[in-house]
């Protein structure tokens, strides 16, 4: 299967086990192993059950890592649905509430920042009306 080209940010859908759907924007991060989403999104999509916790690298923690809860989730990105484990964190102060990691990107997408952005700056999104 040919890989699709994704932008730095893409509109996605989070689908919970009861079928509850939440649409939002996500950033694709080729440096992240796993997909991570905000606790508020997890609540709205009624994600669960908790499968356990995962260890995630963190430069701000003295231990060098933090533990996050992990739940099963369906993520729809560019017309394809992925069933993956995602970790839950507080992303309220982040530009996007979802970070798509390599557990979805690898083998499925090539990330091209120019597809969605005028520069390397996350805030420099292309005007959708002009495309």
N, C-alpha and C positions, 0 to 999 in steps of 0.2 A: 504494500500500500504506500502511495506517495505521501510524503509529509506535507501538511498544510503550513502556510506562512501565517504566523500570529504576530500581532504588534506587541509593544511593551505592555500595553493595557488592553484588555478585552472585556466585553460585556458577557457575563456568565449567568448560569442558573444553578443554585444549590437545591438539591431535591432530597428531602428527608424520607425516612422509612414509611411514614404515613402518607406520602405523596405531597406534603406541603412544600411549596416552592418559594424560593427567595431569589430575586434577580438583583444583581449588583455588578460593579466593575471590579476587576482583579488585575493585579500586576503579575507578569510572568517573570520569575526569577530563576535563571539557569544555575545560580549558585546555591539554591536551596534544595535540599534532598527531598523534603516533604512539603505537601500543601498545608497551609495554615489559614485558619479563618477566625474572625472575631466572635467572641462569646455571644454577642447580640444576634448575629446571623445564625449561629448554632441553635439558639433558643427559638427564633422565628421559624426555622425549618424543622424544629422538633427533632434534632439529631440525637442519636443514641442507639444502643446502649454504649456506655463507656467500656472500651476494650482493655484499657490499661493506661500506662503513661509511657511517653517517649522522652529521650534525652535530646535536647536541642542546644547547639552551641550558642553562647551568649557572651559578647565582649563586655557587657555591663555587669555581669555577675562575677564575684570573686572566685567562684568555683570553675568558671569558664563554660558553664552550661546551666540550663534550667530544665525542669521536668514539666511536661504539658500533658493534659488528658488527650487521649486519642479515641476517635469515634469513626464508624463507617459512614460513608457519604457518597452520594451520586453528584457529579459535577458535569454540567453540560457546557461545553466550550466549542464554539465554531461548528455547531451541528452534531457533535459527537458526545455521547454520554460515557463517563468514566466512573467505575465503581472503585473507590480508593478509601484508604484510611487517612483522615485529616487530623491535625492537632489543633486544639482550641487555645486561644490566647486573647488578651485584651489589645485590640488593634484600633481602639477609639481615636488615638492621636496619629494614626497612619493615614497616608493619602488614599489608600484603598483598604477595604475591610477584608479582602481575601488575597493571599499570596499563592500563586500556582507554582509548585515545585517540580523537580525532575520526575517525580513519580507519575506525573501526567505529561510533561513536556517530552521526555525521552522517547524517541521512536515515533512520535506523533506530530511534532511541530518544529519548525525553524522559527526563531524569534528575530523579527526585523523591526527595529525601533522606528525606522522611517515610515512604516506602514501607518502608525498612529500618532507620531510625534514629529514636530518641526525641528527639534534638537534633542540632546541627551537629557534635558531637564524634564522631570516627571510632570511638571505643571504646564509644559509647552505642548499641549494636546492640539492636534490638527483640528481645524474647524470642520466638523462633520458635514455642514451644509455645502461646503465648497468641493467636496469629493464627488 
